């Protein structure tokens, strides 16, 4: 039999800010690989980034109480990492 305290423990799960950062990196990485690896960037890549910006706005607004000073700094650093990732991926762009 399991102890009674096991059911009383609280588990808060993965923070929404971490999920948001991971989703940003995955969406941008896949979007760049599919739509921006030619010398000319496909218009659909900008649609993906617009949708991602809307998703970020919605998620941050919905979980406003979770975003303290440390989470905001981490989010901004992750955005700088996204820009760096875009630049590094685009260095290997080939003519299509």
N, C-alpha and C positions, 0 to 999 in steps of 0.2 A: 504494500500500500504506500502511496505517496504521502509525504508529510503535508499537514494542513497549511503551513506557511508558504508552500510553493505556489498556491493559488492566490495568495495575497500580495505577492511581489508585483511591482509595477514595471512594465517595460515600455519605454517611450519610443522605441523603434529608431529608424534612421531619420535624422533631422531633415526637414523639408529643404533647407538651404543646401545640404549636400546632394540631395536628389536633383535639385535644380542645376547645380554645377555639373554633375555627371551628364544630365540630359543635354545641357549646352554643348559639352565637348563631343558627345556622340553625334548629335545632329550636325554640328559644324564639320566634323571630320568626314562623315558620310556625304554631306552636301558638297564639300570641296572636292572629294574624290570623284563624285559622279558628275557634277555640273561645272566645276571650275578648273579642271586640269588641262584644258586647252588654253591656248594663248588668249582667246576671247572667252570671257566668262558668260555662261548661259544666263538668260533672264530669269529662269526658274530658280537659280541660286539666290537671287535677291528676294524672291517670293518666300523661299524657305527662311531666310534671315528675318524677314518681316514677321512671319508666323512665329518664329522663335522669340522675337522681341515682344510680341503680344502675349505669348505664353509666360515669359519672364515677368511682365507687368502684372498679369493676372495672378500668378503664383505669389509674388511678393506682396501684392495688395491683399490677397486672401490670408496670408500668414504674417501680417505686419508685426504682430507681437513677438514673433520668434526672431526677428532680425534686429539684434542689438549691434553694438559698435563692432565687436569682433566678427560677426557674420557679414556685416556690410563691407568691412575691409577685405575679408576673404573673397567675397563676391566680386569686388572691384579687381583684386589681383587675378581672379580667374578670368575676368573679361580681358585683361591685358594678356594673359596666357592664350586666350582664343585668337587675339590679333596676331600674336607671335606664331601660333600654329598655322594660321592662314598664310602668313608670309612665307613660312618655311615650306609649306605644301606647294605654294605658287612658284617657288624657285625651280621646281622640276616640271613646270608646265611645258607641254609640247604642242607644236602646231597640229591641228586636226584637219 
